[in-house]
Amino acid sequence: MINEDFYKKLKNKIQSNFEEGGSHAFDHVERVYNLAIKIGKKEKADLDVLKAASLLHDIARLKEDNNEVNCHAEHGAIMAEKI
């Protein structure tokens, strides 16, 4: 299991990739993160996978919204791999 400090650092590192306000601001990611943990515990899922995936799932959304990329999911996978 990865320690919680890793996730705190990851949150800090990725926050600049999100819009301020709106439906896909960083607070959306935090809600997804908290919900994933809650469900994951009940389902006995791999919480490390859920935590990382929930934090990174919209990492390229702002780029898509700004027409810098066509698909935030595909570009987000590339960005996540580099982190």
Number of C-alpha atoms within 10 A of each C-alpha: 7 10 8 11 9 10 15 10 10 15 17 9 11 15 16 13 16 20 16 13 10 10 10 16 18 22 16 16 21 14 12 18 19 15 15 19 19 12 13 17 12 9 10 9 13 12 18 16 12 19 20 16 16 21 24 22 17 23 26 23 23 19 19 17 14 9 11 13 16 13 14 21 17 11 19 20 16 13 14 16 8 7 9
